[in-house]
Amino acid sequence: MKIKIIEKKYKATEKMKEKMAKKLSKFDNFFDDSSEAQVVLIKEKEREICEITIYTKDTIFRVEQTTRDMYESFDECIENIKKQIRKYKTKLEKRFKGKKIEAIDWEPYDFQDEYSEEDFNIIKTKTVSVKPMFVEEAILQMNLLNHQFYIFKNAESNQIAIVYKRKDGDYGLIETK
């Protein structure tokens, strides 16, 4: 697994970088060589933040911890990544037994007559890579990232789709034509 360390207002020692590489290399047996771990170290006033994101061909694991000590933040991130991997493996084995998935057929609505561009203030823009996967895998990925929705390419229909978590605890599926 490739490891990339990004420092923002924080300077990690070589010893710390070696420790991080050693601990992250323990995950090598879970992922193939194309996987990449990105560690972001941020210093903000009295807080030291560590973010770890592991990109694999199938999924993304991401954790963030804030403490007064970067070593502690990193160690807590490692423990949380371990939990996420165990959770992911368990859910893959169960394959969402008992959960129902509801498909929604929808038509886009043209809002141009009602609103001007000034009415919408876009705060953040993200670009995502859309990977082919089955609906169950997309739900797993959404839950791992702790998001309310997830965009993916449906491996069955070969179309862009969105899964989302409903208020009743079940999941919804929006499919494109």
N, C-alpha and C positions, 0 to 999 in steps of 0.2 A: 504494500500500500504506500502510495506517495504521501508525504507529509509536508504541508505548507504552513508556516508560522507567520502571522501578520501582527505587527506591533503598532498600536495606536497610542501615542503618548506614554508608552511603556517600553523599557529596554530589558529584554530577557538575557540572562547570563548564558554562556555556553553550557554550563552545568544544568541549568533549567531546561534548555532546549534538548539536551541529551536525555534527561529524565522523561520529558514529554514524548520523545521519539521512542524510548524504550517501552513506556506504558502503552502507547498507541500501537506499537508493533505486536502486542499481545492479541490484537484483533485480526491479525493477518490471516489466521486460519478460518475466520468467518467470511472473508471477502477475497475476491480475486485480485490480481495485480493491477487491474485498471481502476481500482478504487482509490479515492483520494480523501485524506483527512485534512481539514482546514482548521487551524487553531487561531483564534483572534484574541489578542491580549490587549485590554484597554484599561487605562488609568484615568479615573475621574475623581478628583478631589480626594476623599478618604476611601473611595471604593476601588477595588481591583476586580475587573470583570474578565471572565474567560468564557469564550464561546467555542464550542467544538461542533463542526459539521462534518459528517462522513458521507461522501457521495459514492454510491455503488451503482452497478448497472441496473439494479432492480428498485432501489429505494434510497431515501435520504434519512439519516439520523441526525438530530440537532439538539444540543443542550446549551444552556447558559447558566452560569452561576456568578454571584456577586458576593464577595467577602472583603475583609480588610487585608487579606494576604493572597497573592496570586497562586502560590503553591496549594493553598487550601481550596481556592476556586477551581483550579485544575483537577485536583483529586476528587472533588464533588462532581465535577463534570464527567470524569471517568466512571464513577459509580453509577451516575444516571444513564450514561450510554450503555453500560452493561445491562441495566434494568430494561432499557428500550429494546436491546437486542433479544433478551430473554422473552419479553412481551411479544415482540414481532414473531419470533420462532413459535411460541405457543399459539398465537392467533393464526399463523399459517397452518398449523396442524389442525386446528378446530374449523378453519375455513368458514367462520361466521355462521355456525349452525343456529337455527332459530330466528335469525334476523331476516326481515323481508326487505326487499329493495323495490322501490316504486319508480317506474319510468314516467316521465312527464313529457308530453308533446306540447311545444309552445311556439308561438309566433312572435317575432321581434316587434316592438312598438316604436313608432317614430315620435320622439319627444320634441322635435325641432320647433313645432308650432307653439308649444307651451312654455319652453324655457330658452333662455339665451345662454351663450357660453359662459358669461360672467356668473351665472347661477351655480355653476359647478366648480369647486375649487379642488383640483386633484393635488393631493399632498405628496403622494409617493407613486412612482411607476415601477413595476417589476417586469422583467422579461423572464419567462419560464421556458424550459425545454419540455416538450410534450413527448412522453415516452409511451410506447405501446404496452398495455397491461390489461389484465382482466379487471372487472368491476371490484371484485373482492380485494385484489391487490391495491387498487386505488383507495378503497376505504381504509385499508391497513395503513397506507402511506399518510392519508389525511389524519388518522388518529395518532400516528407517530409524531407528526409535526404539530399536533394539537391545533389544527386549523378547523374551520367550520365548513370548508369546501375544498375540492381538489380537482384540477383540470388534468385530463389525460387523454391519450388516444386509445379508444376501446379496441382491444385485440380481436374481438369477435366481429365488430362491424367496420373496423378500420376508419372510424369517424371520431372527431373530437367530442369528448363528453365531459360532464361535470358531475361529481358526486357531492352530496352535502348532507349534513347532519340536521335532522328534523327536530322540532321541539319535543315530539313524543318519544325521542330516543332512537327511532328508526332512521333509515337513510333514504335519500331521494337520488334519482339519477336524471340528469338532463342530457338528452342526446341531440346532436345536430343532424341536419339532412345533407 
